[in-house]
Amino acid sequence: MVESKGVYGTNSSDARRKWDKEEYEKKAKLKDEQERERMQENEALKKQGKRPRLKPKEDVPKPTELMKQREGSLELDKNLGQTMIVTNAGGRGPGQPGFYCEVCSRNHKDSAGYLDHINSRAHLRKLGQTTRIARSTVEQVRARIAFLREKTKEASSAKSFDFEQRLAQIKAQEEAVRKQKREKQLQEKEAQRLAMINGAGEDD
């Protein structure tokens, strides 16, 4: 009996994938059990007059801390004005156009939707945060005010300039423009004079 060979010289019987029937049977039973539980929950919700769940409920841990201030920038305008080549238009993940949330594995097409998602309760729950904000103490408020005062002082000192020096610069610019106009007029008059001399010589 001749053994059938595969494309790469291996036996076709070896190349055939072997399935673990018991493992897939367990997975199917678990999925059926979860679906049964979801249907029972939906029946209870319908009786209460609430909307049924379309997906199974996620086991998200209870939040352990209050909402924190973001430390880094979201960089919403990092790809502004750039062209991206998309190899798999129907796919999902960080390689797709738009904004990708690694915590929730979701892709958003625009910055507004991404920002709404980042501030949403579901996203914060996955980070272990609540939607409540921690109350600031008096010392924290005073420190923040002192920091902002220093910042405004630095900005105002950077913007301050010498008024007399600025006036001198403006006068010098105006004088340069006048001089340029004068030179242009003189060149035009000289060209007219030369044209008249040439025209008179031709007549003679």
PyMOL commands that set and color helices and strands:
alter all, ss='L'
color gray80, all
select helices_A, chain A and resi 12-15+21-48+111-118+121-127+138-159+163-203
alter helices_A, ss='H'
color red, helices_A
select strands_A, chain A and resi 65-67+99-101+106-108+129-133
alter strands_A, ss='S'
color yellow, strands_A
deselect
rebuild
show_as cartoon
